[in-house]
Amino acid sequence: MRNFATPYLPLDPDLPLDDMMRQWPSTIPVMLRHRFLCVGCPIAPFHTLLDACREHGADLDAVTKDIEEVVGGSVPPPAAGTVRSRGSRRSASGGGGR
């Protein structure tokens, strides 16, 4: 079962990048701006945002903020009874959030 402790669905730590970019195409320029090679990569269906930040040496919080800005109001609200908290997001430095 997924850990839904992140603020928005596209930033779910288990959401593959390919799914995120397909559901929210506005995230593609963000990925390119951060010099991620994920767009069109055969590993994108398996990598998460956390994986990409680790691979490219990027700051997870900075990338997350940029993605939140472009996704904006297109993210559905959390389902009733779902608790989401910013404080439990895993860091790109490998810190555990689970």
C-alpha positions as CSV (number, residue, x, y, z in Angstrom):
1,M,0.0,0.0,0.0
2,R,1.2,3.5,-0.8
3,N,2.2,6.0,1.8
4,F,-0.1,9.0,1.2
5,A,1.8,11.3,3.5
6,T,2.7,13.8,0.8
7,P,0.6,16.9,0.0
8,Y,-0.5,16.1,-3.5
9,L,-1.0,13.0,-5.6
10,P,1.7,13.7,-8.3
11,L,4.2,14.0,-5.4
12,D,3.4,10.6,-3.9
13,P,6.8,9.1,-3.4
14,D,5.6,5.9,-5.1
15,L,4.2,7.6,-8.2
16,P,6.3,6.8,-11.3
17,L,7.6,9.8,-13.2
18,D,6.1,8.6,-16.4
19,D,2.6,8.6,-14.8
20,M,3.2,12.0,-13.4
21,M,4.3,13.5,-16.7
22,R,1.4,11.9,-18.6
23,Q,-1.2,13.1,-16.1
24,W,0.3,16.5,-15.7
25,P,2.2,17.4,-18.9
26,S,3.0,20.8,-17.4
27,T,5.6,19.0,-15.3
28,I,7.7,18.1,-18.3
29,P,9.3,21.6,-18.7
30,V,10.1,21.5,-14.9
31,M,11.9,18.2,-15.4
32,L,13.9,19.7,-18.3
33,R,14.6,22.9,-16.4
34,H,16.2,20.8,-13.6
35,R,18.2,19.0,-16.3
36,F,16.5,15.6,-15.6
37,L,16.9,13.1,-18.4
38,C,13.6,11.4,-17.5
39,V,11.4,12.7,-20.4
40,G,11.3,9.8,-22.8
41,C,13.6,7.7,-20.7
42,P,12.8,3.9,-20.6
43,I,13.3,4.0,-16.8
44,A,10.7,6.7,-16.2
45,P,7.9,4.2,-15.7
46,F,9.9,2.8,-12.8
47,H,11.6,5.8,-11.3
48,T,9.9,8.2,-8.8
49,L,10.7,11.8,-8.2
50,L,12.8,10.8,-5.2
51,D,14.8,8.4,-7.5
52,A,15.3,11.1,-10.1
53,C,16.5,13.7,-7.5
54,R,19.0,11.1,-6.2
55,E,20.2,10.2,-9.7
56,H,20.6,13.8,-10.8
57,G,21.9,15.3,-7.5
58,A,18.9,17.6,-7.3
59,D,17.2,19.1,-4.2
60,L,13.9,17.2,-3.7
61,D,12.3,20.1,-2.0
62,A,13.2,22.6,-4.8
63,V,11.9,20.3,-7.5
64,T,8.8,19.4,-5.5
65,K,8.0,23.2,-5.1
66,D,8.4,23.8,-8.8
67,I,6.2,20.9,-9.7
68,E,3.5,22.0,-7.2
69,E,3.5,25.5,-8.8
70,V,2.9,24.1,-12.3
71,V,0.4,21.5,-11.3
72,G,-1.5,24.0,-9.1
73,G,-5.3,23.5,-9.0
74,S,-5.3,20.6,-11.4
75,V,-4.6,18.2,-8.5
76,P,-7.6,16.5,-7.1
77,P,-8.2,17.0,-3.3
78,P,-7.3,14.1,-1.0
79,A,-10.0,11.5,-0.5
80,A,-12.1,11.8,2.7
81,G,-10.3,10.3,5.6
82,T,-6.8,10.7,4.0
83,V,-4.2,12.4,6.1
84,R,-1.5,14.2,4.3
85,S,1.4,16.0,5.9
86,R,4.3,17.9,4.5
87,G,6.5,16.9,7.4
88,S,6.8,13.2,6.5
89,R,8.1,13.6,2.9
90,R,11.2,11.6,2.3
91,S,14.4,13.5,1.4
92,A,16.7,13.1,-1.5
93,S,19.5,12.5,0.9
94,G,18.1,9.1,1.7
95,G,16.3,9.9,4.9
96,G,13.4,7.6,5.6
97,G,9.8,8.9,5.6
98,R,8.1,5.6,6.1
